[in-house]
């Protein structure tokens, strides 16, 4: 279990001590104006007086003292986080500091705490990499904090993410989305062949593919040639209401025979008779009922499908 309290730390101005902190399993801090003996002794009264003397009439002495006190007094009660290299990193630490024999330097702080759990950019069970751009804004907003240590406003969200816990509202929303996709898949399976062909056309168009030609087809199926101008690719598309593995293999053979012309193949079938399999390392996309339903929902085509029944 990890603590229920969270603190953010910079590991030096601009994260200048981050490399040493990460590599050595440490949390680095400054306060080079505070004598090492006061820090090691944890003499908070003397430390506070020293800080107030340094600040003089300037504001911020109390905030600065409180930040340092957080590092000196039972820092093990917190989960410590920082944002570096595009990730949220977290660790836990042991109580008690170690001072830098050389004093504060460009690559190491005036003192440091030793990690109990080393810095990690993964959730506690390794299920999620903590990419900053993929985290809630309330979590990453703390990166703009100018001082050394603070209690982040998004502490509950940080703990939830590190612990691999789901947000309840997000869970309900995802369950509702899945139920909608399942319902849309049932509607797609009832489409007439021409409407299904048109639906695939709409999906292709909304994902950057434009029809070049209709090559002729067979019962409940149509061969289409499409082009993606952004990737400069031409694809062979086969649309069917149902298909067996033998049918899919036949079209794969046709595709392979024209690899000089086609860059990829898309095989769309909403109700395959068996579970279809693709050969490895082929530029072939297989869209079955659930795949198509997911694309329909994502592209906002659910209402269009419903009106075709």
LINKAZI-V908913 format. One record per backbone hydrogen bond with DSSP energy under -1.0 kcal/mol. CO is the residue of the C=O (numbers start at 1). NH is the residue of the N-H. If there is no record, write none. Layout:
CO NH
CO NH
This chain:
5 79
7 81
8 150
11 17
12 15
13 16
15 18
17 21
18 22
19 23
20 24
21 26
25 115
27 113
29 110
29 111
31 34
35 39
36 40
37 41
38 42
38 43
42 44
43 47
44 48
45 49
46 50
47 51
48 52
49 53
50 54
51 55
52 56
55 58
60 64
61 65
62 66
63 67
64 68
65 69
66 70
67 71
68 72
69 73
74 77
75 78
79 7
80 91
81 9
82 89
84 87
86 132
87 84
89 82
90 120
91 80
92 116
92 117
98 112
100 103
108 105
110 100
111 29
112 98
113 27
114 94
117 92
120 90
121 130
123 126
128 123
129 131
130 88
131 134
132 135
136 139
136 140
137 141
140 143
141 144
142 145
148 10
150 8
152 155
154 158
155 159
156 160
157 161
158 162
159 163
160 165
161 164
162 124
167 171
168 172
169 173
170 174
171 175
172 176
173 177
174 178
175 179
176 180
177 181
178 182
179 183
180 184
181 185
182 186
183 187
184 188
185 189
187 190
188 191
192 196
193 197
194 198
195 199
196 200
197 201
198 202
199 203
200 204
201 205
202 206
204 209
205 208
210 227
213 225
218 221
220 241
222 239
223 215
224 237
225 212
225 213
226 235
227 210
228 232
228 233
233 228
234 263
234 264
235 226
236 266
237 224
238 268
239 222
241 271
243 273
244 248
245 249
246 250
247 251
248 252
249 253
250 254
251 255
252 256
253 257
255 258
256 259
258 261
258 262
264 236
265 285
266 238
267 287
268 240
282 284
283 265
285 267
287 269
288 292
289 293
290 294
291 295
292 296
293 297
294 298
295 299
296 301
297 300
301 305
302 306
303 307
305 308
306 309
